[in-house]
Amino acid sequence: MKIEVEGAIIRLIPENKQEVEGLNKMWELVARCEEENKKLLPLGMYIPGSSSYAQFYVEGIQASADARESVRKIRYVCMICNHMEEYPEDRPTPVCCGQPMISMD
């Protein structure tokens, strides 16, 4: 999938049939003809080189459990800005405000 960012516009450009199908599924979840369009909200943290994927939650749709949720989550807090997040325990300690976050669990 090719991604282009131009100001506040993000273009997702599928490069094969599987990506076309995936983008179409996402479009159908987010773009609603009869209702208000849904928002994509970032979930967790994406760190290039450490994360193999970025996750987003579609606002207003019940999230379903999958294999990734079987990993125990650890709550972290940034001691500088008080930002709190949950991350899988098998991931490296997240960084916020230039410093490692502190585990609350």
Buried (B, 14 or more C-beta within 10 A) or exposed (E): EEEEEEEEEEEEEBEEEEBEEBBEEBEEEBEEEEEEEBEEEEEBBEEEEEEEEEEBBBEEEEEEEEEEEEEEBBEBBBEEEEEEBBBEEEBEEBBBEEEEBEEEE
